Amino acid sequence: MIKYINRRDYLKTAGMFFATTNILPILAAEEKELKQSEKDIIPSGPEPSKPIDSLEWNRTIPVKYNADVVVIGGGIAGVSAAAAAAKFGVKVILIERFAVTGGMLTTGGVASFCGSIDKQGEVFDEILSELTVWKAIKKNIFDHEILAIVLQELLLRRGIKLLLHTRFVDVVQKDGRITECVLAGKSGVEAVRGKVFIDCTGEGDVARAAKYTTIKGRPEDGLQLPMSLMYFVRHVESNDAESQLPEGWFHPIKQKENLPMTSIWSNGPRSNAIKIKIPMFDSTDTESLTAAEIQARRRMMEVHYYHQVVEKRPWKYDHCSPIIGIREGCRIVGDYVLTVDDLRAGRKFNDAVARGTYYLDGHKPDDDKRTYILDKSQLKIPPYQIPLRSLIAKDGKNLLMAGRCFSADQLALSSARVSTSSSMMGQAVGITAALATISGQGVREISATEVRKIVEERGGSLDVTSNEKVWG
């Protein structure tokens, strides 16, 4: 049976808007209501449900796929990992849960590369080149729908086996080594066997299934970096710009000070992309992520009302991204945990294989305003290196990771999670995985110096000694 709660209890449970100025009047008004409108009822979610029972099940499933390198998660990190490994001629398979690869950059609607886009390596260079051919990029801003096509074709050109609409389910291990991953797609439950596995899920799904050590959120309360929803509007004639929010629905924003953190940028001719901050949810919890999506779409229409009615912008709601934007999921503890002090020092590592060039973009996780964990004077940092040790899961023998689930503390992640650094991390672990499968060695036996040499030969720069400024 589905349990329902009213909006007032939902807001309490979710912890939303406690730092905004309009929450108290909303709660006071709703306290007087004897009956909630059915329009304002949502499934409960932020508090995880307790198990009602347990069961054991056993089923023989086919091992349908076999590869040298298995990449789980097709965001920019996963694409870069698969593409870099395939360049060696090894057999690579990439598993992606959505209809397209690109992750937050495509499905999440985040149509901007953060950080320096120069000298990221040959995979990223190829992506930029293809976007340019399609006339789909200007500086760091690109057409995310075109990027989905570019990434798809890049993977296919390199002979990578691509499985879309396919979910990762579980792992099979033997003596600390992952031997197979269980998948679920339209063909049913199947398995893929591999030699080296790469977790690019963002939420550390492979490591969590393997019961490897993971961390998430800030140390004192576990709160993750806040999510954001991307939505898009098109420009219309003034007489077509009436409010799209029906009377009595949600709580339209009528004063600027009640807006959440909102970012607006161009999305091509007669269109804008808009991003709003949605804090206090957990991207690794099914019910909490569900509640985040529900809250985000409500909040979107409340913000859209303000732009249409208060600011009288001739905008019409077009669509929003199919998934909320996630900044932090679950971080896998590696052989080394990259720290914010490493970033502040612009630290160089003997086993450096990637580089970061973005500021400490750590928004406060417990309010919806444009506030940061640190004072703004502390956000700027020099370029820094990312060691291979932070891309190897501490508890496993053949699991690498890249992207926002790599081994770092929360503030270090706030910089390194962005697309450019994630691509470099993916490229590095793809190279490492390929070298391991070709040589028959373990991932820890692969020389980081050799990996770095290949990264640099393929156009990546790990230099942090120049006077280059961090982007942002």
Secondary structure, DSSP 4 states (H G I P E B T S, - for coil): ---EE-HHHHHHHHTTTTTSTTHHHHHHHHHT-SS--GGG-EE--SSPPPPS----------EEEEEEEEEE--BHHHHHHHHHHHTTT--EEEE-SSSSSBGGGTTT---B--S--SSB-HHHHHHHHHHHHTT-EETTEE-HHHHHHHHHHHHHHTT-EEE-S-EEEEEEEETTEEEEEEEEETTEEEEEEEEEEEE-SSS-HHHHHTT--EE-S-TTT-PPPPEEEEEEEEE--GGG----S-TTSS----SGGG--SEEEEE-STTEEEEEEEE-S--TTSHHHHHHHHHHHHHHHHHHHHIIIIIS---EEEEEE-SS-B-S---EEPBSS-B-HHHHHTT---TTEEEEE-B----B-TT-SSS-BSS-GGG-----EEEEGGGGBBTT-SSEEE-STTSSB-HHHHHHHTSHHHHHHHHHHHHHHHHHHHHHT--GGGS-HHHHHHHHHHTTB----SS-PPPB-
